[in-house]
């Protein structure tokens, strides 16, 4: 079997021959250049054949394979919708014409699988009944230098992630996944716009970062000679907009958390947060139920899912509330401790009993959170986690009947947190005190504790209406899609590597 370099050398030879014939292998191209014919897709050619048969069309795509038999040839072409056969025969098929960058039957051997072409001709059925374009003119759009690997030869996970453009070419299920990912965010946006929310993009670079427990990335802005943080959440800027007179706002965009990869975490990912003035967490629950079902309907066309961990989830019928479970009660039932009164030592003892790791900087909040995460994996959901201690959420209002508990709910699906929402704290004095406690935790070594954002405290002093806020990331997509985090995005961050083959191809370049 020939090596990749040998395949590439042969394609370079063909490239030179094409140029010698006056054919541009990389032309600037417009759809209108093709004989004024209408464009067609592979899918529509097959689906609407009875209506379109005998009419002239143009179609563009990538060559899958070529078969030539004397004065006839067959080319299988693939576009974003599927594949279609091209039928070439003399004298219908025109000859070489460098003015239109068109190849003749004689030059067909200069093309390879993977090359991009555009073909023009009539939509027909061949004698064998194969729906085809009977080609009159074939134009080269892009000459490729490397062949696509076969499916069987492209199964290494890291290689697939590094060269996702190959993965989506040869694995149709992967290509369809990122179309669903697009639909996921489009349906999220559609739902919120229908509910009269306004989309306002907020900064990615922040003086002070907040809104979540996470370690931020730090960068430096030369013009101001100042460090900035890549945002870990859209929360605080969006709440400033509520203070600025907006009632319903949301943002969809990237956020960054300087943490390790896991099946449900990526350092960079897309998230959405909305904030709704003059509402509370109960209103947020009802909207969440409606929104999650809407997204599922639009993205997957179902509300029943089998997840990657084999758990089964049914999002239920419209108007049917999700079940609620109490954080306090479930921890007490599982570990025998009261999260409202237990000491750090008591929490640590329970964590050690189940094999959990205790870090030197861990405080009671962190240990309780670790206990919950060990328990959470058993819950398939969907359920709302409620009765969450106030000390675990420094940005939420407290429950009127029990100030030790926050007006917060987390949606649990597939053993993980699919969303978080709460009645937003708008008391500036209470907020400042909670920020001070978080700052003490940072100074004690907790890099994920929130920073003291005095500007946000000032905002609250000018006044922010009562509100509910909500956030979900594409983790919700990964869950319902049944994939890990890195499989759920087109281009996950990986350590930079250059293949040995590429180094050999370009020995004169320092790579």
N, C-alpha and C positions, 0 to 999 in steps of 0.2 A: 504494500500500500504506500502510495506517495505521501511524503511529509507535507505539512502545511506550507513550508517554504517552497516546495516544488510546485504545489498547486498555485501558489501566489506567483511564482516565476512564469508559469504558463499563462496566467491571466495578464501579466504584464506584457508578455509577447503579443497577445491578442489586442491589448490596449494600443500598443505601438502600431499594429497593422491597421486598426480602425482609424487612427490619426492619419496614417499614410493614405488611406482611402478618402480622406476629407470629412470623416465623420467625427463630430464633437462628442466625446464620451460623457461629458458633463454639461450639457447645454442649459442655458437659461430658458425656461420653458413656460408657456402659457397654454391653458386648455383651449383657448380660442385658435391656436395654431393648427389644430387638426381639422382641416377641410370643412370647417363649419358644422361638423357633425355633433349631435347631442351626446353627452356623456352618459354612461351606464355603469352600474356596479355589478359584480358577480352575482350577488343575491337577487337583485331585481331582474337580471337576465333570465334566471331560472324561475323565479316566483311569478313573473309577469310575461312569460314566454308567449303564451297564446295571444296576448294583446300586442306584443312588440315584434313578433316573428316577421322577418323579411325587411325590417327597417334598418337603416344604417346608423351605427353608433360608434363611439370611441370608448375605449376602456384602458385604464392604466393600472400597473401593479408590478409585483415582483415575480420573476420566473421561478416556478418550482421544478420543472423538468422540460426537456426538449427531446423529441423523437423525429428523426428525419428518414424518409424512405424515398430516395430518388427525387422526383419532382413534387412530392407532397411532404408536409411536415405537420407535427402536432406540438403545440406548446401549452403547458398548463400554467395559467397565470393566477396569482393570488393578490387580492386587495384586502381592505379592512373588513369586508363583509363575507368573504368566502373565496372559492376558487372557480375557474371557468376555463374550458378548453378553447384554444385558438386553432383554427384550421387554415393551413396555408397550402395553396396549390397554384401552379401555373395554369393558365395565363392570368388568373384573377389577381394574384399577388404581384404587386409592382416590383420593379427592379431597383437597384441601388440609385439613390438620388441624394447627393450630398447637400443640395440646396434646402431640402426639408429634413435632413439628418435621418433619412430612411434607408433601411437595409433591404436587400433582395434575398432570395432563397439561397443564393450562392454564399452570402456572407453570414448565414445563420450560424455557422460553426464558430463564429467569433463571439457568440453570446454564451453565457453560462447560467446555471441556476443561481439565483440571487440577484441577477441584473434587473434593473427597473426598465420597463418598456411601456410604450403606448401603442395600441393596435386599433385600427379603424376598419370597419367593414360591416356586413350584414349579419344579423342574428338568424341562425339557421339550426336545423337538426341534421347531423350527419347520417349516412346510411345505417349506422349502428344505433341511431337514436340519441346520440350525445348532443346536448345543447351546446352550441359553439358560436363563436364569431368567425365567419369566413373572411379572412383578413385581406384587405386591399393594400394597406400601408402599415408598416411597422417601424416605429421610431425608437431609437435608443435614448433613454433618459439618464441612466446612471450605470457605469461599468463598475462591478464590484471586484475587489482583489482577493478577498478571503471567502471561502465557501462556508455556508451554514453547516453546522454539525447536525447529525441525525439526532432524533429524540433519544435513542438508546445511548448515544455517546455524550449526552449533556444532562446528567442527572446529579452531579455534584452540587450541593446546596450553595456553598460559598461561590462557586463559579457561576451559578445561575444568578446570584445576587450581584456579582461584579459586572456581569454582562446581561443585564435584564433585557436589553434590546434583542438579544438572541433568544432568551427565554420566552418572550412574548411572541416571537416569530414562530417558534416550533412547538410551543405549548399553548394551545388555544384556551384551555381552562385558566391559565395565568393571565392571558390577555383580557379575557372576559372579566376577571376579578377586578382589574383596575378600571374597567368601564363601570362596574357596580360601585366601586369606590367613588368614582365621579358622581354617579347617581345618588349615592348616600349623602354627599354634601349638597348636591343640588336639591334633593328633597328636603333636607334640613332647612335650607334657605327658603324654599318654596313655602313650607309650613309656617315659618316665622313671618314671612311677608304677608301671607294670608291673614295672620293674626295682628297685622298692623305694626309689627316691629320694624325699626329702621336699622339698616346695616351701616355702621360707622366703623371704619378701620382705625385702630388705635396703635400707638408706637410699638415697635419691637425693641428699640433701645430705650432703657430707662435709667434714671439717676438712682432710684431705689426700687428694688424689685420686691414683689409681694403677691399675695393672693393664694399661696400654696406653700406647703412644706417641701422645699426642694433646694438643692445646691445650684446656683446659677452659673452660667458662663460669663466671663468677664472679657471685655474688649476695650480698646482705647481709641478715643476720637481725637485725632491730631489737632483739628482746628480749635477745639476748646481745651486741649491738653488735659483731658479728664477721662477717667474710666467710666464706662457704662456697662450695664448688665443686659444680656439678652433676656427678654421677658420669660417668666415661668408661668404667667397667667395673664389674661386680659382683664382681670377683675377690677383692680383699683381705677384704671383709666375709664372703664365703662361706668363705674359708680360716680366718677366725677361728672360724667355726662348727665346722669340723673340729677345731680346737684345743679347742672347747667340748664335744666328746663326740659329735658327729654323724658318721656314716660316709658317708652319701650325701645330698647337698643340691643343690638347684638353685633358680634364680630366673629368671623371665621378666618383663621389664619394660623401660621406656625407659632409654636412655643418651644422653649428649649430648657432642658433640665439635665445638668451635668451629673448623670448617674449611669450605672451599668446597664447593659442590655439584659433583657429578660424576655420571656414569652409575652409579657404584657406591658413592657416599657421600652421606649426608644428615646435617646437624648433629644432628637428633633422629631416632632410630629405635628399634625394638624389638630386644632381644637376649636370648639365653638362655645361661647358663653353668651347668655342673654340676661338682661336685667329689666325688671318690670315694676314700675312705681305703683304705690298704693295697693300692694298685695302682700301676702305672707306665704310661708312655706306650704300651707294647705292648698292655696291656689296653685302653687308650683307643682305639687303632686299631681293634681288633676291635669294640668297642661302637659306634664311629662308623660303621663300615660297616653294621652292623645298623640303627642309628638312621636314617641317611640313607635307606636303602632303605625302611624302615617309613614314614617321612614321605612319600616319593614315592608309595608305594602308596596311602596314605590320602588324600593331597591331589589327586593327578592320575590315579591308577589306572594308571600306567605307570612304567617305569624308563628309557625312551628319550626323549630330548629333543633338539629343535633349538633352539639358543639364538638370542638376538637378533643375535649376531655371525656367525650361520650355522654355527657349530661344532656338531657332533653329539656327544652324550654318552650313554653307556650305563652305568648304574649296576651292571649285572651281576646275577648270580644269588646267592642266599643262600649264605654260606660261601665265596664266591669273593673272595680278598683284592684290594684295590686295588693297582695297580702303585706302586712306590716309585722316586723319583729323588733323587739326591744334590745338595744345594745346592752343595757344593764342586766336584763334578765338572762340573755343568752350567754353572756360571760359568766354570770353567777352559776348557771346551770352546768356549764362545761368545766369551769375551773374552781368553783367554790369560793370566789372572791367577789367583793362588792367594789366596783370600779370607782365609786364615789367616796369611799372611806378607806380603801386599802392603802398600805404604805408601799414605798418603792421596793423594800425588801420582800414583802409578800408577793408582789407582782413578779419580781425576779425569780423567786423560788418556783412559781408556777411555770415560768418560761423555761427554766432549766429542766423541770420535770418532763417537758415535752420535747427536749432536745434543741430548744431555741438558743441562738447566740446572743450574749449580752455584751454590748460594747461599753467601754469605760465612760463614755459621755452620755450614756442612756439615762434619761430621767423617767419619771413615772409615765408620762405621756407616751414616750417612745416604747416602753416595755408593754404597756396596755395595747398599743397599736399593733405590736408584734404578736401578742396573744390573739388579737382579733383576726389578723391575717392568716394565722395558722388554722383558725376555726372557719374562716370565711370560705375556704376552698370546698367545703362540704355542701354549700348552699347553691343549688342550681338556679333558683329564682324563677320568674322575676319577683323580688320582694323589696319593699322599702325598709331600710334600716333606720330606726328612729331611736329616741331617748339616748342620744349621743352626749357624753359629758361636755360641759362648757369648756373645760380646760383643753379639750382636743380640737376646738374650733374657735380661734381668736377673732373671727370676723362675723360671727353669727349672734343674733339676739338670743336671749335666754327665754325658757318657757315661763309663763306667768305664774303657774302653780308650783313650779320647782326650778328656781334659778340655777341649780346645779346642772340642769339639762338644757341643751341648745334646741332652738327651733330649726332643726336640720334633718334632712333625709338623704340617704345614699341609695341609689338603685343598684341592687346586687343581681348580677346575671352570670351564670357559669362560674360561680365561685370567686368572682372579682367585682371590683367597683366599676360600674358602667357610667355612673354620673354622680355628681354631688350638687346639692342645692340647700339653701337656707334663707330664712328671714334675715335680711342684712342689718348688721349693727349700724345704727346711725347716731348713737350717743357719743359725742366727741371725747368726753372725759373717760367713759368706760373704755372706748377704743384706745385712747392713749395709755391707760393703765395696762391693757392687755399687750400692747406693743412693747411696753417697758419690760413686762415679764418675758416676752419672746426675745428681747434684746439680751436679757440676762442669760437666757438659754444659749444664745449664740456665743456670748462671751465665755461661757463655760465649755464651749467646744462643739455645740450642736450646730453644724453648718447649714442644716435644713430649716432651722427656726426662722421666723419672719423678721425682716428688718424693721426698724422703727421708721415709719414714713410720716414725718411731721407735716409734710405738705398735704397728705390725705387727712390728717387730723384737722388742719386748717380748713380744708374743704367741708368737713362735717360741722365745723363751727359756723360756717356760713349757712349750713342747712342742707340735708339730703332727705327727700321724702322716704317714708317707710316703703320697703321694696322686698321682692324676692329675687334671688339670683341663682343661676343654674349654669352648669358646665358639663359638657361631655367631649371627649376626644375621639380620635379614630379607633381607640380601643373598643368602643361599641361596635364599630364595623368589623374589627378583627374577631370579636367574640361571635357575632352572628354569621360571619363568613366562615368560621371554623378554622382559622389559621393563626399562626404565631405573628408577633409584631413585625418581624423582619420580612416574613412572607406577605404581610399585608400592605407593604409600601413598595413602590417601584424601585427606589434607590436608597436602601439603608446605608448608613455610614459604615465603612469598613476600613481597616488599616490599609494604607496605600501600598500597592504592589504593582510591579511591571512584569509581565510574563517573560519567561526565558526566550520564547520564540520571538517576541517583539524585540528583545535586546539583540538577538542574532540578526534580525532583519535590518536593524539600524545600528550597526556596530560603531559608526562614526559619531553617534550622538550620545551624550552622557544622559542616561535615563535613571 
